[in-house]
């Protein structure tokens, strides 16, 4: 499966550059470029990965197809005899990721970036208690901040919710930490671990709700 995924993406990239730019990309170059999009310094490194092999992508609950532009650009600079007219890494991503996007087994698992994943899971957990209180969280004036930290074996995303926006000293409603364990290169992750922390219960305080017009 490891070779099937990389070969499918490499073949797709070659077809993409040929069709759209008239560029005949070598198979070896295509495989090296695909490895970079998957988070590896080389195709050899991809094949040697025993901890998070790319063939485990089929086991992933979340797939992040966020182009690692700087990383890919650096890799492109090190590959010898690449066509000089090759388009940018953002453009090449379409050709690389096309087989994954088109594969029905990945339907509903693909996300454009870590920020979108962080906000979606954090809002679901942080807003649950407010919804139980009959409130509509989306209508409140939140200050939402997301901090993304990429670590060796996972990604830690911390989302904070302060209220109300525009206040001199907004109060902290909650903090939600979402950990994404990496299982397939730098694009496939298992089920997120979500840990919410709630502060002071001020949202349920009648005086606070009355002061800020929360009914």
Buried (B, 14 or more C-beta within 10 A) or exposed (E): EBEEBBBBBBBBBBBBBEEEBEBEBEEEBBBBBBBBBBBBBBBEEBBEBEEBBBBBBEEBBBBBBBBBEEBBBEBBEEBEEBBEEBBEBEBBBBBBBBBBEEBEEBEEBBBEEBBEBBBEBBBEBBBEBBEEEEBEBEEBEBBBEBEBEEEEEBBBBBBBBBBBEEEEEBBBBBBBBBBBBBBBBBBBBBEBEBEBEBBEEBBEEEEBBEEBEBE
